[in-house]
Amino acid sequence: MNNCVSWFGVISFCAMPFFPQVLPAQEMTGEAIIQKVNDLMNPSSTQAKIEMIVHGKGDKKRTFVYNSWSMDEGEKNLVRYIQPRRLKGQATLMLNHADDIWMYFARTKRVRKLASHAKKQKMEGSDFSYEDMGSGDSFLTDYQARRLDDDRINDLDCYQVALLKKQGSDVGYSKIILWVVQENFVPIRMDYYDEDQPERVYKRLIQSDIRMIDDIPTAMHMIMENLNDGTSTEITFREINYNMDLSASMFTERGLRQ
């Protein structure tokens, strides 16, 4: 859904044709790998229709369908719900890489600005936080990258990179470890470590069903597992488009009400 995640950021991909690595694999630094991951995950503009299934404890399950738009390389993100019926028309606007969040409630036609710490909260009770969905270039600005030993997952050669939280950064994780496919720089696994217990893996994101869409490697399915409480959230792209001609007026309080 954030980081791949803006998942609009974790969930968005590069809006220009993507080209493989320039440096040989052995010469790629952690910073260079994460720069390419960041370029892939933060498009100039994207539009998508998404299905999100939240698996609670036991057999509890909730399904959401929404449209999302992003522009300015993930700095602006807008989500508008289609299903369930009780949420139809409700919308969330995230600006400044999710530092500023507004919600529009279609039933009351009111807009409410969320507190600054809201980006660490769950989006509609899912296992994705607002930070996961709209944090844009946080991988570059809030973390220090360090390359670890390469690994192999599902017969894919992967870079393994640790993102270590920079001192003073206001992010919800102490570190993130990514497994990045060497061929296309898609992160197919991300382990998020607890903010308060830095050695504990808090959540795990798995991305799969990678397809080339407009010459862009795109993970069409992802699942975020909460390893603390045993819940998970699936996200599936029903459609995704790149190079959209979006108006900045969409990403305003007035646009939120429309």
C-alpha positions as CSV (number, residue, x, y, z in Angstrom):
1,M,0.0,0.0,0.0
2,N,3.4,4.5,2.4
3,N,7.5,3.5,1.2
4,C,7.2,0.0,-1.4
5,V,4.7,0.7,-0.2
6,S,4.1,5.8,-1.2
7,W,2.7,2.6,-0.9
8,F,0.4,5.2,-2.9
9,G,4.3,5.6,-2.3
10,V,4.8,1.9,-1.1
11,I,2.1,1.2,-3.7
12,S,3.2,3.6,-6.6
13,F,5.9,3.0,-9.3
14,C,8.1,5.0,-11.6
15,A,6.2,7.0,-14.2
16,M,9.0,7.0,-16.7
17,P,10.3,3.9,-18.4
18,F,12.6,2.1,-15.9
19,F,16.1,0.9,-16.9
20,P,18.1,-1.7,-15.1
21,Q,21.2,-0.9,-13.0
22,V,24.2,0.9,-14.5
23,L,26.9,-0.3,-12.1
24,P,27.8,-4.0,-11.8
25,A,26.0,-5.7,-8.9
26,Q,29.1,-6.0,-6.8
27,E,29.8,-2.2,-7.0
28,M,26.3,-1.1,-6.0
29,T,26.3,0.7,-2.6
30,G,23.4,0.6,-0.2
31,E,22.7,4.3,-1.0
32,A,22.7,3.6,-4.8
33,I,20.3,0.7,-4.5
34,I,17.9,2.6,-2.3
35,Q,18.1,5.6,-4.7
36,K,16.9,3.3,-7.5
37,V,14.2,1.8,-5.3
38,N,13.0,5.3,-4.4
39,D,13.0,6.3,-8.1
40,L,10.9,3.2,-8.9
41,M,8.4,3.8,-6.0
42,N,7.8,7.5,-6.5
43,P,6.3,8.4,-9.8
44,S,5.7,11.9,-11.2
45,S,2.0,10.9,-11.3
46,T,0.0,7.8,-11.0
47,Q,-3.7,6.8,-10.9
48,A,-4.8,3.4,-9.6
49,K,-7.9,1.4,-8.6
50,I,-7.1,-0.7,-5.6
51,E,-8.8,-3.5,-3.6
52,M,-7.7,-3.8,0.0
53,I,-8.7,-6.7,2.2
54,V,-8.1,-6.5,5.9
55,H,-7.8,-9.9,7.7
56,G,-8.5,-9.4,11.4
57,K,-8.2,-12.0,14.1
58,G,-10.1,-15.2,13.6
59,D,-12.2,-15.1,10.4
60,K,-12.9,-11.4,10.5
61,K,-12.4,-9.8,7.1
62,R,-13.2,-6.3,5.7
63,T,-12.9,-5.3,2.0
64,F,-12.3,-1.8,0.7
65,V,-12.1,-0.6,-2.9
66,Y,-10.7,2.9,-3.6
67,N,-9.2,5.1,-6.3
68,S,-5.9,6.7,-5.6
69,W,-3.9,9.5,-7.3
70,S,-0.4,10.8,-6.7
71,M,1.7,13.5,-8.2
72,D,5.0,15.4,-7.6
73,E,6.9,12.2,-7.0
74,G,4.7,11.1,-4.1
75,E,4.6,14.4,-2.3
76,K,0.8,14.6,-2.9
77,N,-1.6,11.7,-2.5
78,L,-5.4,11.4,-2.7
79,V,-7.6,8.4,-1.9
80,R,-11.3,8.2,-2.5
81,Y,-13.3,5.2,-1.4
82,I,-15.8,3.4,-3.6
83,Q,-16.7,0.5,-1.3
84,P,-18.0,-0.4,1.2
85,R,-21.2,1.7,0.8
86,R,-20.8,3.4,4.2
87,L,-17.5,4.9,3.1
88,K,-18.4,5.7,-0.5
89,G,-17.1,9.2,-1.3
90,Q,-15.0,9.5,1.8
91,A,-11.5,10.7,0.9
92,T,-8.1,11.2,2.4
93,L,-5.6,13.8,1.3
94,M,-1.9,13.5,2.2
95,L,0.5,16.3,1.5
96,N,4.2,16.9,2.2
97,H,4.9,13.1,2.2
98,A,2.0,12.4,4.7
99,D,3.2,15.1,7.2
100,D,-0.2,16.8,6.6
101,I,-3.3,14.7,6.4
102,W,-7.0,15.8,5.8
103,M,-10.1,13.6,5.8
104,Y,-13.3,14.3,4.0
105,F,-16.5,12.6,5.3
106,A,-19.1,12.4,2.5
107,R,-22.1,11.9,4.9
108,T,-21.5,15.1,6.8
109,K,-19.6,16.9,4.0
110,R,-17.0,18.0,6.5
111,V,-13.2,18.1,6.3
112,R,-11.0,17.4,9.3
113,K,-7.3,17.9,9.6
114,L,-5.5,15.1,11.5
115,A,-2.9,15.7,14.2
116,S,0.7,15.6,13.1
117,H,1.3,12.2,14.7
118,A,-1.5,10.6,12.7
119,K,0.8,9.4,10.0
120,K,1.8,6.5,12.3
121,Q,-1.8,5.4,12.7
122,K,-3.5,2.6,10.8
123,M,-5.3,3.5,7.6
124,E,-9.0,2.4,8.1
125,G,-7.8,-0.2,10.6
126,S,-5.5,-1.9,8.1
127,D,-1.9,-3.0,8.7
128,F,-0.7,-0.1,6.6
129,S,-0.1,3.2,8.3
130,Y,-0.6,6.5,6.6
131,E,3.2,6.8,6.8
132,D,3.5,3.5,4.8
133,M,1.1,4.8,2.2
134,G,2.3,8.3,1.6
135,S,5.8,8.9,3.0
136,G,7.3,9.5,-0.4
137,D,11.1,9.8,-0.3
138,S,11.4,8.9,3.4
139,F,13.9,6.1,2.5
140,L,16.3,8.8,1.4
141,T,15.6,11.5,4.0
142,D,14.9,9.6,7.2
143,Y,17.1,6.6,6.9
144,Q,20.8,5.7,6.4
145,A,21.3,2.9,3.9
146,R,23.7,0.0,4.5
147,R,24.2,-2.9,2.1
148,L,24.1,-6.3,3.7
149,D,24.9,-9.7,2.2
150,D,23.1,-10.6,-1.0
151,D,20.3,-13.1,-0.7
152,R,18.0,-15.3,-2.9
153,I,14.2,-15.4,-2.6
154,N,11.9,-17.3,-4.8
155,D,14.7,-18.1,-7.2
156,L,15.4,-14.3,-7.5
157,D,18.8,-12.8,-6.8
158,C,18.3,-9.9,-4.3
159,Y,20.2,-7.1,-2.8
160,Q,19.7,-6.9,0.9
161,V,19.8,-3.4,2.4
162,A,19.2,-2.1,5.9
163,L,17.7,1.3,6.4
164,L,18.7,2.6,9.8
165,K,16.6,5.5,11.3
166,K,18.5,8.7,11.4
167,Q,18.8,10.5,14.7
168,G,16.0,13.1,15.0
169,S,13.8,11.5,12.3
170,D,10.1,11.3,13.1
171,V,9.4,7.9,11.5
172,G,7.6,4.9,13.0
173,Y,10.3,2.3,12.6
174,S,13.8,1.9,14.0
175,K,15.0,0.2,10.8
176,I,13.7,-1.4,7.6
177,I,15.4,-4.3,5.8
178,L,14.7,-4.7,2.1
179,W,15.2,-7.6,-0.3
180,V,15.5,-5.9,-3.7
181,V,15.4,-7.9,-6.9
182,Q,18.7,-7.2,-8.7
183,E,17.2,-7.3,-12.2
184,N,14.6,-4.6,-11.7
185,F,15.0,-3.1,-8.2
186,V,11.5,-4.1,-7.1
187,P,11.6,-4.7,-3.3
188,I,9.8,-8.1,-2.9
189,R,10.2,-8.2,0.9
190,M,10.5,-5.5,3.6
191,D,10.8,-6.1,7.3
192,Y,9.8,-3.2,9.5
193,Y,11.4,-3.1,13.0
194,D,9.6,-1.8,16.1
195,E,10.2,1.8,17.0
196,D,10.4,1.1,20.7
197,Q,11.9,-2.4,20.5
198,P,14.5,-2.0,17.8
199,E,15.4,-5.7,17.5
200,R,11.8,-6.9,17.0
201,V,10.3,-7.3,13.5
202,Y,7.0,-5.6,13.8
203,K,5.6,-5.9,10.2
204,R,6.5,-7.7,7.0
205,L,5.6,-6.6,3.5
206,I,5.6,-9.2,0.6
207,Q,5.2,-8.0,-3.0
208,S,4.5,-10.4,-5.8
209,D,2.9,-10.8,-9.3
210,I,5.4,-8.4,-10.9
211,R,4.3,-7.4,-14.4
212,M,5.8,-5.0,-16.9
213,I,3.3,-2.2,-17.5
214,D,4.3,0.5,-19.8
215,D,7.9,-0.8,-19.4
216,I,7.7,-0.4,-15.7
217,P,8.1,-3.4,-13.3
218,T,4.9,-3.3,-11.2
219,A,4.0,-5.5,-8.2
220,M,0.3,-6.1,-8.7
221,H,-0.2,-7.8,-5.3
222,M,1.2,-7.2,-1.8
223,I,0.4,-8.3,1.7
224,M,1.4,-6.6,4.9
225,E,1.6,-8.9,7.9
226,N,1.5,-7.6,11.5
227,L,3.8,-10.1,13.3
228,N,2.7,-8.7,16.6
229,D,-1.0,-9.4,16.6
230,G,-1.4,-11.9,13.7
231,T,-3.4,-9.7,11.4
232,S,-2.6,-9.0,7.7
233,T,-3.8,-6.7,4.9
234,E,-3.8,-7.6,1.2
235,I,-3.6,-5.0,-1.6
236,T,-4.4,-5.8,-5.2
237,F,-4.2,-3.4,-8.1
238,R,-7.3,-3.7,-10.3
239,E,-5.8,-1.1,-12.6
240,I,-2.9,1.3,-12.7
241,N,-1.9,4.0,-15.1
242,Y,1.2,6.1,-15.4
243,N,2.0,9.5,-16.9
244,M,-1.4,10.9,-16.0
245,D,-2.2,14.5,-16.6
246,L,-3.4,15.4,-13.1
247,S,-4.4,18.8,-11.9
248,A,-2.9,20.2,-8.7
249,S,-6.4,21.4,-7.8
250,M,-7.3,17.8,-7.0
251,F,-4.9,17.9,-4.1
252,T,-6.5,20.7,-2.2
253,E,-9.3,21.0,0.5
254,R,-11.7,22.2,-2.2
255,G,-10.7,19.2,-4.4
256,L,-11.1,16.9,-1.5
257,R,-14.8,17.9,-1.2
258,Q,-15.6,17.1,-4.9
